[in-house]
């Protein structure tokens, strides 16, 4: 029997290692074809190692709508690894490795090593980590912290094992990783309270209250400390609305990116209904249900007052919801006599895994990377004026990122990007580069050349021949 268990563990270890190899291969491929987009370029600017910690927190991060943990870590790492994108990717990979190790080690302590390997595989083969491990944003850090926190919470509920101090500290850290990280930690705390009250286990609901306080206090201190600053965080979510079209795009995005296309979502909902018919599943999924409802519905309720909705924000907690679901499915496989219900429970977990590769590939392919810099840098020598017309924002206190990102991508060329508020004729521009636009679909998706020039306050009275290079959310206009 011991030999059989050892062989099974080796099999799961091998599967986990194979999954890790696939994850690493996809990471390398996507890193080679990827680039930076607007939010990532903000991270590069905010974590500039030449500034002081005071400037980081109280000058640059006042424009950020999330807590500062990721920025602090990246800022420190960039002192050792100056290249911003490399430092960001190294940080994300370290988070993935630490998360997988923590999950496996936690399960090993309970003699559930195979389940630990299974959870690690599910985490690695989830579309959200596959997509956001490439981002120089807080998503990967928040995902990893939420996953580890959830595994520790489930361990505490199942066996009454675990240090409350560890839960509290990890909850506080998770709350400082991302707004939705704080929301998910709070959802887990609420789940513990409900589960403890229903099961009449005092230690569980008390632990939930401690976790709730631990994640709420640091988050509220951060929030109250930044949103009153001039140009502070609440002014930078004005692009999000609570309009029906934005709500619909958010719901569509959640399903498309984290489960799969419409047919996959429909199949997933169908097997969920079948799985819910299992008494074993219903007995063990209390915390999953509470956490899911708060995490998925909470932002919509909050957005009735202050809109904070976008499908990518849900990436922070969605992989963890799948882990919680998998732990519940594990109980179904142990105690459910019906093969139909067992099969439905397994499919419930496997559908997002099967869809993760095509979904993540499609999402990364559509990433609005600032690709115009390649064309502009190649034509820098044909620009005696050193001035390139772009689209910038007059109020730099509200949104300083656009002028900065142009500057960062043009470092070493001597080129500067100017605004497009003054009417100018193409023939009067002493530069082969007529205009460069990024992160502006309203302008870049204009197919008519005359209308495109009009939106950039440009005329072309002498009918100078132009070449227009288009890419997602961007365009570069060159003279022949």
N, C-alpha and C positions, 0 to 999 in steps of 0.2 A: 504493500500500500504506500509506504514511504517512497519507494522507487517510482511508482506511478505519479504521485504528487510532484516529485522532482522533475519528471519528464514533462508534465503539464506546465509546470512553472517555466521550464526552459522553452517550451513552445510559445508561451505568451511573451516571454522575454524576447524571443526571436521575432515575433510579430510586431512587438513594440519597436525593436531596433529597425526592422524593415520599414515601418511607418515613419520613424524618425529620418531614415535615409531618403524616403520619398519627399518628406517635408523639406529637408535640406536641399534636395535637387531642385524642387520647385522654387525655393527661396533664391537660389543662385540664378536660375533662369530669369525669374521676375526681377531680381535686382539688376541684372545686366540690361534689361530692356526698359526699366522704370526710370523715373525721374522725380523731380519735386513739383508740387503744385502749391497753390496759394497758402493754405494753412500750414503746410510743412515749411514753407519759406518764412512764415511768421516765427515758427519754432527756431529756425536757424538764426534769425535776427534777435529773438528774445534771449537766446542762450549764448550769445557772443562771449567767448571767454575773456575778451579784453575789458569787459565792464565789471563793475563791482557787484557783489551779492545784493547790496542795497539797491543798485540800479535795476538789477534783474527783477527783484520782487516789487519794488514800489514805483518803478518807471515803466518798464516794458510789460510786465505781467498785468498791469491794470487794464490792458486791452484784451486780455484773455478771459474767456468765459468758463474756464475750468480751473479747479484747484491746482496748486503749483508743483506737486511731487515730481512729475515727469520732467518738468523743466529744471528743477534743482538737480536731479540725477544726471540729466544730459549736460547741464552746465558744468558739473564737476568732471564728468567723463571727457568733455572737450578740452580740458586742460591737459589731459594725457593723449587724446586723439583729436587733434585740431580739425581734421576734415569732418565737416558737420554730418554729411550723409552716412559716412562710415561709422561715426560715433553713434548715431541714432540706430543704425542697423545692428551694431554690436550690442547695444542696450536691449533691443527687442529680442535678439537671439538669447541673450543671458536670461531674460524673463521667461522665455519658452522653456529653456533647460531647467531653470529653477522650479517652474510650475510643475513640469512632468516629474521631476525628482521628488518634490514635496508630496504630490498625489500618491506616487508609488510607495514612498516611505511611510506615509500615514496609514495606508491600507495594510502594509506589511506588519505594522505594529499590532493589528487586529487579526493577524493570520488570514488576511484576505488579499494576498499578493496578486493573484490572478485578476481579481476585480480591479486592483490598482492599475495593472497593466492595461486592462480594458478601458478604464477611464482615461488613461494617458493617451491611448490610441484615438479615442473619440475626441479628445481635446485637439490633438494634432490634425485629425481629418475632419475639422469643422471649417466651414467657409470663412468664418470671421478671422481666426488666427492666420489662415492662409492668405487672406487679403491684407490684414492690417499689420502683419509683421513687417510689411514693406513701408509702413507709414512712419514719418518722423513726428508722430503725435502720441497722445496719452493712451490710445486704445489698447495696445498690447499689454502695457503695464496694468491697466485696470482689469483687463480680461484675466490675466494671470492671478492677480490678487483675489478677484471674485471667485475664481475656480478653487483656489486653495482654501479660502474662507468657507465656501460651501461644503467642501469635503470635511473640514473640521467640525462644522455645525452638524452635519449628518452623523458623524462619528459620535458626537456628544449626545445626540438624540437617541441613537441606536444603543449605545452602551454606557452612557453616562460618563464617558471617558474624555479627558481633555482639560487643560488648564483654562480657567476663566480669564486669567490675565492674558494668555495667548490670544484668545478670541477677541478680547477688548482691544489689544494693541493692533491686531491685524484688521479689525473693523475700523479703527481710527485711521490707519494707513490707507485702507481701501477708500475711505471717504475723501481722502486728500488726493486721490488719483484722477478722478473724473466726476462730474456731476452725476452721471448715471451710475458710476461706481458707488457713490454715496447712497443713491436711490436703491441699488441692489442690496447693499449691506443692510440698509433699513428694512427692505423687504424680507431678507432672511431673518432679521431680528423679530419682525412681526410674525413670521411663520413659526418661529420658536415659541413665542408667547401663545399663539393660538393652539399649537400642537400640545404644549404643556398644560394648558387649561383643559383641553378636550380629554387628554389622557390622565389628567389629575396628577401630573408629575411636577412638583414644585420646583425642583432643581432646573427643569427645562425652561419654564416660563420666566424664572428669575434670571437665568442666563440670557434669555432673549431681551429682557429689560436692560441688562448690563451692556449687551452688544449694541442695542439701540441707542443708549446714551453715549457709548464710546464712539459711534460713528457720527452721531448728530452734533455733539459739542464742537469738535474741531472743524467740521464743515461749516457750521453756523458762524464760528469765529472768523474763518476765512471769508465767508460770504459778506458778513457785516463789515469786515475790514477793507474790502475792495470796491463794493458796488457804489459807495458814496464818493469815491475819488473822481476827480475831473477826468472825463473821457473814460470812465470806468466800465466795468464788465457789462452791465445791463444795457448800455447804449449799443453794444456790438451784436445783439441778437435781433436787431430790427428787421433783418432780411427774412426772418422766419415769421410766418403768419399762421393764423388759426382758420384760414379760409378752407372751404371744402376741397379745393383742388390740392392744397398742400397736405391736408389730412389724408386724402386718397393716395397721393404719391408716397406718403410715409407708410401707410398700410401695405400698399403694393410692394414697396421696397423691402419691408420686413419679410414678407413671404418669399419674394424673388431671391433675395440675397442669402437668407439664413435657412431656407428650406429648399427652394427650387422653383421651377416654372409652375404655371397654374395647375397643370395636371399632377405635379408632385405634391403641391399643397393640398389639392383635393384628396389624393390618395392618403396623405398623412392624416388629414382630418377624419377620414373614414376608418383607418386603423385605430385612431384615438378613441372613437366611439366604441369600437369592438373591445379595446383594452379596458375602457371604463366599466364594461360589464363584469370585469373580474373583481370579486370581493377582496382579494388579496391586494390588488392595485389600489382600490379605493381606501383600504385601511392604511396603506403606507405612503400615500402621495399627498398627505395634508400639507406639509411644508412646501412641496412643489407647487401645489395649487395656489396657496397664499402668496408665495414669492412671485409666481408668474402673473397673477392678477394685479398685484401692486406694481410690479416692474413694467408690465405691458400697458396697463390702463392708467396708471398714475400720471405719466407725462401728458396724456390727453386731457386729463382733468386739470392739471396744473396749467396747461396751455390755454385754458379758457380765461385765465388771468394774465399770465406771462408766457407766450409761446416759446417752447423749447423743443419742438418736434423736428426730428429728421431721422430717416431710417437708419443711417450709419451709427447714430448714438446708441441704438439698441445692440450693437455689436459687443458692447462692454459686458452685457449679462447673458446674451443668448447662448454662447457655448456652455456657460455654467448651468443654465436651465436644462440643456441636453444632458449634462453630467448628472444633475439631480434626477432627471427622468430615467437615466440609465440605472442609477442605484435603486430606483423604485422597480424598474423592470427586472432587475436582478432578483428582487424578492418574489416577483411573479413567477420567475423560472424555478425558484426554490420550492414554492408552496402551492402553485396553481395546478390543479389536475387537468384542466382543459388544454389540449394541444392547440386548439384554435386561438385561445386567448394568449397562450405562450407565443405562438407565431406572430400574432398581431402586435404584441408588446415588443418583440424583437424588431419587426419591421418599423415600428414607431421610431426606434433609435437609428435604424440603418438608412432610412430614406435621406435624412440630411447628410449622412456620410457619403452615400452614393452620389449625391448631387454636388458635393463640395468642390470637386475638381473642376467640372465645367462651369459652375457658378462663379467660383473665384477667378478663373481664367477670364471669363467675360467681364467681370467687374473691374479687374485690373487693366484689361484692354481699353476700357472706357474711361480710365482715370484721366482727369483734365490736366495732364502734365504741361508745364510751361515749355513747349517745344520750340517756340519762336526764337529763343536765344541762339540756337544753333545757326539759323539763317542770318540773324543780325550780326553775330560775331564773325561769320564768314565774310561779311561785307563791310566790316568796320573800317578798313583802309580806304574805302570809297566814300567816306563821309568826312570831308574837310571841316564841316561845321562842328562835328562831334556832338550834335544835338539830334536826337531821335524823337519824333512825335509819338506820344503814347496816350493812354487814358489814365489819368491820375485823379486823386480826390483832393479838393481844395482844403478840406478840414482834416489835417494830418493828426489832430488830437483824437479824432474818432477812428480813423483807419489809416495808420501810418504804413501799413504793410505794402501797399501797391508801389509807392515810390521806392521803398527799400528793396523790394524784390527785383525790380528792374536793375537797380544799382548792384545788387549782389550778383546777378547773373551776367552782368557786363563788366565785372571787375577785371582790371588789366587792359581793357580796350580804350579807356579814355572817353567812352561814349556816355552821355547823360540823356535821360528821358525827360522831355518837357510835356506840359499839358497840351490839350487840344481845344482849349477854350477860344483861341483867336482864329479867325478865318484866314486861311493861307492858300495860295495857289501852288500846285505841284511844281511848276517851273521855277518858283522862287525858293524852293528848298534845296540848299547846297549839300545834298547828301543823297546817295543812291537809295537809302532806306527812307521811304516816304512816311511810313507809320508802322507802329508795332502795338498790337492789342493782345492782352491775355485776360483770361477769366472774365470774359464778357460776351456771352452768347448773343445778346441783343445786337451787338455790332458785328461779331465775327461770322454769324450765320446769315448775314445779309448777302444774298446771291447776286443782286444787281450792283454792278460796279459804281454807277452814279449815286445810288442810295448809300452805299458804303462810304464813299467820299463825303457825302453830305453829312452823315452822322459823325464824321471825324472833323467837321468844319473845314473841308478841303474842296478846292475847285481845280479843274483841269482844262483851263481855257485853251491852251495850246495843244491839247490832246496828246500829251506825252504818253508813249506806250508804257503800260504798267504790267507787272507780273504779281499775281496775288497768291501767296502761299497760305493755305488754310489748314488748320488742325483743330481738334476739339476745343471749343471755347477760346480760340485764338486765331490771329491772322497777322501776316507780315506783308506789307505792300512795298514792292521794289520798282524802281525805274529800270527799263530794259538797258 
